[in-house]
Amino acid sequence: MQTGKRLLALLSILVLASQSFAVNVNDNVDDYVKQAMTKHQIPGMTVAVVKSGKVLKLKGYGVASVEFDVPATEHTVYQLFSVSKLFAGIAVMKLVEDGKLTLDTPVSEIIEDAPPAWKALHIRHLLTHTSGLPEMSANPRYVALAEDQKRRLTATEEIGFVAELPLKFAPGEKFSYHQSGFRMLGVIVEKLTKQTYSEFLRARVFEPLGMTAQFGGTEAAVIKRRAPTSYYRESDTLRGWIYPFSVRDYPAAGLNSSAGDLARFLLALDAGKVLKPESMHALLTPVRLNDGSEKGYGLGWTIGEHKNRKVVGHEGGGAIWVAHFPAEHLSVVVLCNLNGARADEIQYAIADLYLG
């Protein structure tokens, strides 16, 4: 009996200590975020932290709209910029699981009238920035178009401008960060599923996970709870800025979301509810170039280390950062409305507080 009482008392002490630790860490996060916002002059930010199946932190700071003094909250929707690429990897692995393609499927099997040079170009190359594809902005015909014409181009027409140019290098030879490969992935998803890229993600990822704030849409789209303006600083003067892109379905940078929805996604991902284990392994395996060397990038996900811990995720627009520590079952989301906000620095500092 005495032993049982001692164990019960010890467990109670451990629970209380754990609760006290969580409270102290959350207070420390609040203090740190306020300091970081002052340091980098960030108008508004939302932070989410999830660990081992629980949401430990979900809070907005500052203002989402300086013009209208609208507070940033856990529901505020932000442009995700290149963090959108995370979901391109998820979409492709869903198609792999469906048996509609493999990572080694040649692009020329899906894209009609593909140039002969694209026969060696595989799905894997598009996701890992090893395709050798140029950007359409390198095509003089595209550059010569009036801005209103550029904005009316479809994704298929944009790929046509890319197809007119030679590859910069043989597929798999080098790593070169680009957007055109992800544009092509959106078209490939549409061709294989008969749905738009946004419709496919909504049906297969967002709705099953209860994600309600996740939308595709250009900067001109009216999206509920999305602040109409992001910002940058020019000689210490705050300026309005939103990343422009023409097509609605833009896998490279066209998604919008809230920290709450991203927290739901990361909890489900960590619990194995988004992809099968073999798909997750492929998603988070560093790409190997033709010469056998590795790069710190998987299938739309960056792969690196922080203090000897593996960390995966992506940066977006100098303002957004999503990071996941697989072994520690810890994920951190930092959404800022200021370009150049050093979301990477903020994310790692917050992660350190929870990693102890």
N, C-alpha and C positions, 0 to 999 in steps of 0.2 A: 504493500500500500504506500509506504513512504517513497519507494522508488517511482511509483506511478505519479504521486503528487509532485515529486521533484521534476519529472519529465514534463508534466503539464505546466508547472511554473516556468520551466526553461523555455517551453514553446511559447508561452504568453510573453515572456521577455523578448524573444526573437521577433515575434509578430509586432510588438510595440516598437522595437528598434527599427524594424523594416519600415513601419509606417512613419516613424520619426525621420528616418533617412529620406523617404520619398518627399515628405513635406519640406525638409531642409533643401533638398536638391531643387525642387520646384521653385522655392523662394530664391535660390541662387541663380536659377535660369532667368527669372524675372529681373533680377538685379543686373545680370550680365547683358541681357537683351537691351535694357534701357541704356547701358553704357555703350553698347555697340551702335545703337541707333544714333546716339549723340556723336560718337566718333566719326561715323560715316554719313551723318546728316540724312538719315533715312526717314521719310515721312511715315511709312506704314509697313507693318510686317505681321505675318501670322506664322506660328510655330506649332508643329505637332511632333510628339515623341511617343513611339509605341515600343513595347518590350514584352516578349514572352506572352503574347495574347492580350495585353492590356494597353489602353491608352493612358499614358502617364502625364501627358501635357498636350493641351489643345487650346491655344489662346491667341488672340489678336492684340497688337500693340500699335499705338499711334493712329494715323488716319489713312483710310483707303483713298479718300479724295480730299486734297488740300483745298480745292476750290469751294467745296460744299461742306467741309468739316465733317465728313462721314467717317465714323470710327472703323478701323480694321477689326474684323472679328474672325471667329473660326469658320464662318460661312462666306467670307469674302472670296470672290473668284478672281484669280490672277491668270494672265497669259503664262503658259508653261515654257514657251520658247523651246529650246532643244531637249528639255526634259520629256517632251512629247516622244522622243525617239525610244524611250523605255517601252512605250506601248506598241510601237512598230515591231519590236522584238517579240512581244507577247502575241501580237496578231499573227505573225509568221509562224510561231511555234504552235498556235492553235490550228493553223492550216496543215502543219506537219502532222499533228496528232490526228487530224481528220483524213490524212492520206491524200491530200490534194496536191502536195508537192514535197520535196525534200530540200535540205539546205544546199544540195549539189545539183538541183534542177537548173539547167541552162535557162537564162532569161529569154533566149530566142525561141524557146518552146511555148512561151506565153505571150510575149510581145510580138504582134504581127509586123512583118516587114522590118525586122531588126537588122542592123548592119552586119555584114559578115564578121567583123571584129568582135561582135558580141557573143559569138558562139562559145567562147571560153569564159564568158561572164556568167557566174552562178548567183543564186539567191544569197548565199553566204557572203559573197563579195559586197553586195549592196548594203547589208546590215553592218558590216565591219569596216567600212570606209577603205576597202582594198580593191575597189572596182576599176580604178583608173578613169572613171567617167569625169569629164569636165563639167563645169557649171554652164547652164544655158546662157549666163551673162557673158561668156567668152565668145558667143556667136554674134558676129557683127549684124546679122539680119535681125536678131532679137534686140540688140542695143538700139538699132535704128527705128524701132517701133515707137509710136507715141505712147505716153504713159497710160492713157485710157485704153489703148489697144492691148497693152501688156496685162492690164487688170482683167480683161475679158477673156484671156486665154484659158483654155481648159488644161487639165494636167496632161492629157494625151498630146495636146499641141505643144506644151512646154517640153515634153520628152522628145518631140520631133526636132526641136532646136538642138537638143543635146545629141541626137542621133546623127546630125549633120557634121559633127566635129570628130576628129580622131581621138582615141583613148590617150590619156597622158602617159600611161604605162600599162604593161600587161597585167590582167587581173591577178591579184594575189602577190604581186611583186613588191608593192609598197603600201604603207598606210598613209592616206591623205584625206583628212576630214572634209566632208562635202555634204551637200544637201540633195543633189540630183538623184542619187541612188534611192533615197527615201521617197522622193516624188514618184519614182518608178514603182516602189513597193505599194504605194496606194493604188496605182492603176492595176497592179497584179492582183491585189486583194479583190478589187472590183470585178476583174475578169473571171476569177475563179469562184466567186461567191454570188455574183449577180446582185451584190449590195454595194453601196458606197462604203468607203473605208470607215466613215463615222458610224454608219448604220451597223456595220459588222462589229466594231468595238462596243457599241452600245448594247447589241444583242448578246454578245458572247462574254463580255467582261463587265461593263458598267452596270447594267440592270441586274444581272445575277448577284452582284456584290452590294446592291443598294446604293450605288454611286449616282447621285442626282444632279451634281453640279458640274459634271464632266461634259464639255461640249467642244465640237469643232466649230470654227467660225473665223472669218477674217476680222481685221481690226475694225471694220465698219459694222459688223454684226452687233445687234442689241442682245446682250446676254445678261440674264437676271443675276444680280449681285456682283457683276464684274464692274470694277471701277472704270469709268470711261477714259481714264488717263493714267499712264505710267509716267515716270519722270527720269530726268537726268540733270546733271549740274554742269553749267557752262560758266566758268569764272565765278563759282560760288553762287550763281543765280539758278534757281530751280526752273526747269523747262519741261513742258509737256511732251510726252513721247510714247508712241505705241508701235510695236514692231509690225511693219506692213507686209502682207503677202496677198497674192491674188486669188488663189484657189481655195475653196471651202475645205476640201479634204487635203490637208497638208501634213503628212506624217512626220516631217522633219521638225516642225515647230508650231503646228496649228492648233494645239489643244489648250483648253482653259479648264481650271479646276480650283477647288478649295482645299485647304489643309485637311479638313474633316474627311473629304472623299479620298484623298491620297492616303490618309491614315487607314481607312477601311481597306483600300487596295493592298497596302503593305502588310497589314495583319493577315489578310487572306493569302497573300503570297508566301509569307513565312509559315503559315499553317498548311501549305501544300494544297490550297483550294483553287489556285489559278492554273497551274500547269502540273503535269506529271513529273516525278523526280528526274527522269531521263531528259525531259525537256528543259527543266531548270538547270541541269548540269550543262547542257549544250548552250543555254542562254548565257551562263556565267563562266564559260571557259574562254580564256584569252585566245585571240586569233593567232594562227601561225602563218607567217608569210611563206612564199615559195622556197626561201632559203632556210626555213626551219626556225627562224627567230620569232619570238613572241612580242606582241604589242598589248598594252594594257586596255584592251577593248574586247568585249564579247559581242553579242547579237543585239546591238542598240544600247548596251550598258557599258559604262566605264568600269574598269576593274583595277583596283589598286590596294594599297596598304596604308593603315594609319596606326602608328605605334605597334607594329608587328601584328596588327589585326587586319584581316581581309575586309575590304569595304567596296561595295558596288553601288551603282546609281548613275546620276547624270547631273550636269550643270545646265542652266538655261539663262541666256541673255544677260549674264553678269548680275542676275538678281534672284535667281531661283536655284535651289539645291535640294535634291532628294538622295539620301544615302541609306544604305542598308548594310548592317554588320551581320552576316549570316550566322557565324558561330555564336555570337552573343544574343541573337534574336532581337536586335535593337535596330530601329529605324528612326531617322530624323528628317523632318521636312522643314525647310526654311523658305518662305515665300515673301519676297520684298517687292515694293513698287518703285524701286530706284535702280536704274541701270548702273552697274559698278558698285553695288552695295557690299561686295565681298561676302556673299552668302556662303562661300566655301569656308572661310575663316570662322564665320558664326556657327555654321553647322558642326564643324569639328570641335569647337569650344563647348558647345552644348552636349555633344556626344561624350566628351571627356567627363563632364559633370555626372553623367549617368553611369559611365563605365568605371568611375572611381579611380 
